[in-house]
């Protein structure tokens, strides 16, 4: 039996691939970030896609806040340009 969550995940597969590739490319240029882990956090009918980055020691909270704003701003614009705004609504970034 196919659940609403299964249908949701299937509908997001292409957008997840596009978004993940872009966020990896974009953040690879940021020296203060380490490895990224994608966490899929399901709910009843949907799920959150959490992009969690290791932060390098010595990075100030102020710098991390600026990086987070830069990532969200870039990914929001990228999502609009690529027609994946719905996926963007379910994507989160953790530093």
MDAnalysis code that builds the backbone (N, CA, C; Angstrom):
import MDAnalysis as mda
import numpy as np

u = mda.Universe.empty(285, n_residues=95, atom_resindex=np.repeat(np.arange(95), 3), trajectory=True)
u.add_TopologyAttr("name", ["N", "CA", "C"] * 95)
u.add_TopologyAttr("resid", np.arange(1, 96))
u.add_TopologyAttr("resname", ["UNK", "UNK", "UNK", "UNK", "UNK", "UNK", "UNK", "UNK", "UNK", "UNK", "UNK", "UNK", "UNK", "UNK", "UNK", "UNK", "UNK", "UNK", "UNK", "UNK", "UNK", "UNK", "UNK", "UNK", "UNK", "UNK", "UNK", "UNK", "UNK", "UNK", "UNK", "UNK", "UNK", "UNK", "UNK", "UNK", "UNK", "UNK", "UNK", "UNK", "UNK", "UNK", "UNK", "UNK", "UNK", "UNK", "UNK", "UNK", "UNK", "UNK", "UNK", "UNK", "UNK", "UNK", "UNK", "UNK", "UNK", "UNK", "UNK", "UNK", "UNK", "UNK", "UNK", "UNK", "UNK", "UNK", "UNK", "UNK", "UNK", "UNK", "UNK", "UNK", "UNK", "UNK", "UNK", "UNK", "UNK", "UNK", "UNK", "UNK", "UNK", "UNK", "UNK", "UNK", "UNK", "UNK", "UNK", "UNK", "UNK", "UNK", "UNK", "UNK", "UNK", "UNK", "UNK"])
u.atoms.positions = np.array([
    [0.839, -1.184, 0.000],
    [0.000, 0.000, 0.000],
    [0.883, 1.246, 0.000],
    [0.599, 2.139, -0.892],
    [1.345, 3.388, -1.002],
    [0.728, 4.427, -0.077],
    [1.558, 5.009, 0.774],
    [1.086, 6.019, 1.719],
    [1.263, 7.417, 1.131],
    [0.657, 8.388, 1.777],
    [0.844, 9.785, 1.371],
    [2.317, 10.175, 1.466],
    [3.003, 9.682, 2.490],
    [4.426, 9.974, 2.641],
    [5.218, 9.382, 1.468],
    [4.895, 8.166, 1.073],
    [5.567, 7.550, -0.079],
    [5.370, 8.389, -1.338],
    [4.149, 8.849, -1.573],
    [3.851, 9.669, -2.742],
    [4.612, 11.006, -2.674],
    [4.652, 11.583, -1.485],
    [5.375, 12.844, -1.306],
    [6.858, 12.655, -1.633],
    [7.472, 11.631, -1.051],
    [8.898, 11.381, -1.277],
    [9.185, 11.150, -2.756],
    [8.321, 10.413, -3.421],
    [8.492, 10.147, -4.853],
    [8.401, 11.447, -5.648],
    [7.464, 12.318, -5.272],
    [7.290, 13.580, -6.001],
    [8.474, 14.526, -5.810],
    [9.245, 14.333, -4.756],
    [10.371, 15.212, -4.446],
    [11.715, 14.682, -4.944],
    [11.758, 13.487, -5.486],
    [13.036, 12.865, -5.851],
    [13.876, 13.726, -6.800],
    [13.297, 14.195, -7.883],
    [14.050, 14.996, -8.845],
    [14.536, 16.305, -8.256],
    [13.660, 16.982, -7.538],
    [14.025, 18.259, -6.917],
    [15.097, 18.057, -5.853],
    [15.002, 16.975, -5.111],
    [16.016, 16.681, -4.081],
    [17.386, 16.513, -4.721],
    [17.441, 15.820, -5.840],
    [18.709, 15.613, -6.530],
    [19.297, 16.942, -7.015],
    [18.470, 17.776, -7.624],
    [18.921, 19.082, -8.121],
    [19.391, 19.964, -6.976],
    [18.589, 20.044, -5.911],
    [18.889, 20.894, -4.759],
    [20.167, 20.427, -4.067],
    [20.286, 19.113, -3.870],
    [21.450, 18.561, -3.174],
    [22.728, 18.829, -3.954],
    [22.682, 18.640, -5.248],
    [23.867, 18.895, -6.081],
    [24.279, 20.368, -5.978],
    [23.301, 21.278, -6.026],
    [23.611, 22.707, -5.975],
    [24.145, 23.125, -4.601],
    [23.529, 22.637, -3.536],
    [23.995, 23.054, -2.207],
    [25.400, 22.514, -1.935],
    [25.697, 21.341, -2.452],
    [27.051, 20.798, -2.299],
    [28.055, 21.629, -3.087],
    [27.707, 21.999, -4.323],
    [28.599, 22.835, -5.134],
    [28.801, 24.200, -4.484],
    [27.704, 24.817, -4.041],
    [27.776, 26.156, -3.458],
    [28.595, 26.169, -2.168],
    [28.369, 25.211, -1.294],
    [29.052, 25.211, 0.004],
    [30.485, 24.690, -0.071],
    [30.846, 24.038, -1.166],
    [32.226, 23.541, -1.283],
    [33.228, 24.694, -1.308],
    [32.767, 25.887, -1.609],
    [33.631, 27.069, -1.681],
    [33.748, 27.786, -0.330],
    [33.040, 27.285, 0.679],
    [33.042, 27.943, 1.989],
    [33.996, 27.181, 2.912],
    [35.116, 27.826, 3.232],
    [36.178, 27.172, 4.002],
    [35.772, 26.794, 5.420],
    [34.783, 27.464, 5.995],
    [34.398, 27.233, 7.392],
    [33.509, 26.007, 7.581],
    [33.088, 25.372, 6.477],
    [32.191, 24.227, 6.572],
    [32.907, 22.940, 6.207],
    [32.567, 21.906, 6.952],
    [33.110, 20.585, 6.672],
    [32.097, 19.745, 5.910],
    [32.072, 18.472, 6.219],
    [31.227, 17.514, 5.515],
    [29.740, 17.756, 5.750],
    [28.937, 17.456, 4.730],
    [27.490, 17.606, 4.808],
    [26.841, 16.233, 4.962],
    [25.785, 16.187, 5.781],
    [24.959, 14.997, 5.934],
    [23.525, 15.391, 5.627],
    [22.839, 14.582, 4.826],
    [21.428, 14.819, 4.542],
    [20.600, 13.921, 5.448],
    [19.752, 14.553, 6.252],
    [18.860, 13.835, 7.170],
    [17.445, 13.986, 6.639],
    [16.763, 12.876, 6.437],
    [15.373, 12.917, 6.004],
    [14.507, 12.624, 7.229],
    [13.726, 13.624, 7.626],
    [12.928, 13.561, 8.846],
    [11.446, 13.486, 8.487],
    [10.892, 12.259, 8.421],
    [9.500, 12.096, 7.972],
    [8.471, 12.515, 9.015],
    [7.348, 12.982, 8.504],
    [6.159, 13.287, 9.291],
    [5.062, 12.365, 8.760],
    [3.827, 12.678, 8.971],
    [2.741, 11.806, 8.515],
    [2.644, 11.799, 6.993],
    [2.545, 12.978, 6.375],
    [2.342, 13.071, 4.928],
    [3.516, 13.680, 4.170],
    [4.461, 14.285, 4.872],
    [5.595, 14.962, 4.245],
    [6.860, 14.632, 5.028],
    [7.942, 15.237, 4.640],
    [9.156, 15.118, 5.433],
    [10.026, 16.334, 5.218],
    [10.878, 16.590, 6.191],
    [11.858, 17.663, 6.105],
    [13.154, 17.063, 5.568],
    [13.855, 17.838, 4.756],
    [15.170, 17.459, 4.251],
    [16.168, 18.388, 4.933],
    [16.942, 17.841, 5.842],
    [17.847, 18.647, 6.660],
    [19.276, 18.449, 6.158],
    [19.865, 19.533, 5.690],
    [21.250, 19.520, 5.228],
    [22.107, 20.013, 6.387],
    [22.770, 19.083, 7.045],
    [23.542, 19.379, 8.246],
    [25.029, 19.407, 7.894],
    [25.678, 20.519, 8.201],
    [27.094, 20.689, 7.892],
    [27.923, 20.692, 9.170],
    [29.048, 20.010, 9.112],
    [30.030, 20.125, 10.191],
    [30.653, 21.507, 10.064],
    [30.866, 22.149, 11.186],
    [31.544, 23.441, 11.153],
    [32.958, 23.240, 11.696],
    [33.878, 23.964, 11.123],
    [35.265, 23.827, 11.530],
    [35.506, 24.610, 12.812],
    [36.340, 24.073, 13.667],
    [36.659, 24.732, 14.940],
    [37.213, 26.124, 14.694],
    [36.876, 27.017, 15.584],
    [37.383, 28.375, 15.493],
    [36.506, 29.315, 14.690],
    [35.428, 28.816, 14.119],
    [34.529, 29.675, 13.354],
    [33.570, 30.362, 14.322],
    [33.536, 31.677, 14.283],
    [32.681, 32.429, 15.204],
    [31.209, 32.243, 14.873],
    [30.366, 32.439, 15.873],
    [28.924, 32.330, 15.664],
    [28.444, 33.377, 14.666],
    [29.033, 34.545, 14.716],
    [28.652, 35.611, 13.778],
    [28.935, 35.179, 12.334],
    [30.107, 34.579, 12.110],
    [30.456, 34.117, 10.768],
    [29.514, 32.994, 10.324],
    [29.180, 32.088, 11.240],
    [28.249, 31.011, 10.907],
    [26.866, 31.551, 10.551],
    [26.409, 32.561, 11.291],
    [25.117, 33.187, 10.988],
    [25.125, 33.811, 9.591],
    [26.214, 34.470, 9.238],
    [26.334, 35.081, 7.912],
    [26.351, 34.014, 6.814],
    [27.056, 32.924, 7.075],
    [27.117, 31.816, 6.109],
    [25.726, 31.227, 5.917],
    [25.009, 31.034, 7.007],
    [23.663, 30.458, 6.932],
    [22.736, 31.337, 6.097],
    [22.789, 32.641, 6.316],
    [21.975, 33.569, 5.516],
    [22.362, 33.525, 4.038],
    [23.646, 33.437, 3.776],
    [24.138, 33.363, 2.399],
    [23.636, 32.088, 1.709],
    [23.681, 30.964, 2.421],
    [23.214, 29.694, 1.855],
    [21.716, 29.770, 1.571],
    [20.929, 30.210, 2.554],
    [19.478, 30.292, 2.351],
    [19.119, 31.236, 1.202],
    [19.775, 32.369, 1.132],
    [19.499, 33.336, 0.072],
    [19.805, 32.727, -1.300],
    [20.958, 32.101, -1.409],
    [21.335, 31.484, -2.681],
    [20.375, 30.362, -3.063],
    [20.062, 29.495, -2.111],
    [19.226, 28.336, -2.408],
    [17.787, 28.744, -2.703],
    [17.306, 29.807, -2.085],
    [15.962, 30.295, -2.391],
    [15.900, 30.768, -3.848],
    [16.872, 31.571, -4.247],
    [16.908, 32.068, -5.628],
    [17.100, 30.919, -6.613],
    [18.000, 29.997, -6.290],
    [18.231, 28.833, -7.152],
    [16.945, 28.016, -7.318],
    [16.221, 27.815, -6.223],
    [14.985, 27.031, -6.268],
    [13.942, 27.697, -7.154],
    [13.826, 29.020, -7.058],
    [12.889, 29.756, -7.911],
    [13.268, 29.619, -9.385],
    [14.547, 29.776, -9.686],
    [15.014, 29.709, -11.067],
    [14.841, 28.322, -11.674],
    [14.838, 27.294, -10.832],
    [14.782, 25.920, -11.317],
    [13.447, 25.232, -11.062],
    [12.447, 25.999, -10.617],
    [11.105, 25.461, -10.443],
    [10.965, 24.415, -9.346],
    [11.788, 24.534, -8.302],
    [11.707, 23.560, -7.201],
    [11.393, 24.254, -5.871],
    [10.547, 25.285, -5.962],
    [10.185, 26.034, -4.749],
    [9.499, 25.157, -3.711],
    [8.708, 24.189, -4.160],
    [8.025, 23.316, -3.200],
    [9.042, 22.540, -2.369],
    [10.084, 22.029, -3.015],
    [11.123, 21.313, -2.256],
    [11.801, 22.257, -1.264],
    [12.098, 23.477, -1.697],
    [12.753, 24.467, -0.839],
    [11.976, 24.683, 0.460],
    [10.655, 24.597, 0.400],
    [9.828, 24.778, 1.595],
    [10.073, 23.677, 2.634],
    [10.561, 22.530, 2.203],
    [10.784, 21.401, 3.106],
    [12.274, 21.185, 3.397],
    [13.140, 22.061, 2.877],
    [14.586, 21.936, 3.080],
    [15.039, 22.851, 4.222],
    [15.907, 22.326, 5.061],
    [16.483, 23.087, 6.179],
    [17.992, 22.941, 6.134],
    [18.687, 23.944, 6.646],
    [20.151, 23.887, 6.727],
    [20.541, 24.064, 8.182],
    [21.367, 23.152, 8.654],
    [21.900, 23.231, 10.016],
    [23.402, 23.375, 9.950],
    [23.923, 24.306, 10.742],
    [25.370, 24.462, 10.876],
    [25.763, 24.145, 12.300],
])
